[in-house]
Amino acid sequence: MRARDDDLLRTLHAEHGAALWSYVVGLTAGDGTRAQHVVEETLLRAWRAPWLLTQPGVSARGWLFSTARHLASDGTGRSRPGLHVAEQRKPGSARGVPAPTTAPDRQLVLAALRGLAPEHREVLVECHFGSASVAQAAERLGLPPAEVKARIRDALHALRRAVTELGGRP
């Protein structure tokens, strides 16, 4: 992890950690273990895609709370034997695309994302990194849900190709 990434996590935790924890405990009906997993996964997603938090008009707090709400509602954060939080994925997420869990993997995926067509990148940012549902992404992007699904499919194929071309594993 680079120093800048470490600073980002410290800042996010310092500014929003207590409020996020309280919010997630409420979402998980007081299940502290599950709440901890949801908060960890939320912060992990922020670490994986820090550019999402610096886009114009994006509130870091709003993004964190929205992501946590989505994770709590889709079951992420439930304790699962043998599955680390970094390996958890929401249903329908980017299967077959390596999760960027180390700095070199992360840099590879970021480079591959930068090479995607804008319409592919925006649906991946919304649905995979931003944790939006297809319906939410369709509303935000002003597209029919079927078009969002088609773009996600095409974007994942393009991302796999780009990762492979950059020397990563598909």
Disulfide bonds with the S-S distance in Angstrom:
none
